[in-house]
């Protein structure tokens, strides 16, 4: 288990993740934020300080701004290699590239450009780091035809030979489904990504690739006061705790050994400060802990995969 911390994780955040009893932290330093020899100094500090606390770092590569073409393959490959050289324990190639225009532009179907970038960057990094876990970009619970269970086969089939040769360790999934509970709508994978996990594994099996899935980001906002309402449901801290408990139940039921889950986020405001996602944290802005914090801590201290 781990925390998806947002773009970076400071020392206090690493302390908090270790206090929870978790083993991983996910960050996403983006290519284009800055340049030069020191452009990944912050990631290096995170990796070094995380190791002191017994934590492993998963780095999700993206480009800033989130506009992509095959001309970015060389740059993203170099960036990914430099990230790997910091000593990260895992590399995620992309972040919700099925979600356009937020994380991928221009919108494209079938997702040929994503296929080409993912497979070629992965292959080049794999050739230099044969034992590094490399995860395909976590897929967002986006509307059809971009829903994860439908997107993944199309993403693979654009270039099956290149995909098979790339060397993925696992495939990323971000199975958000708030305000609904992740245990509902299990007959509708187009609405509930957890309902599509078995479909994704079946598609992987039929294409003779490994069926490992890493749940690299998932969470539910929770607010103590003035809770926003989505589809008639108030996003309270109580709902966040119940939803987080159900996420972890689904993970234990549907995951295979060695497939981690990353809860977004440790602190309110780590992912966003103005949108609904500002309430994703397990800890309020004043440092006090929400009910969902106890849910994650209790589960982390049990013996699960």
URURSUL-V723520 format. One record per helix or strand of 2 or more residues. SS is the DSSP state (A for helix, B for strand). FROM is the first residue (numbers start at 0). TO is the last residue. If there is no record, write none. Layout:
ss/from/to
SS/FROM/TO
SS/FROM/TO
//
This chain:
ss/from/to
B/1/3
A/10/19
B/23/26
B/29/30
A/40/51
B/55/62
A/69/83
B/89/94
A/111/127
B/132/138
A/147/156
A/159/165
B/169/172
A/192/205
B/212/217
B/228/229
B/232/233
A/236/253
B/260/263
A/275/278
A/290/299
//
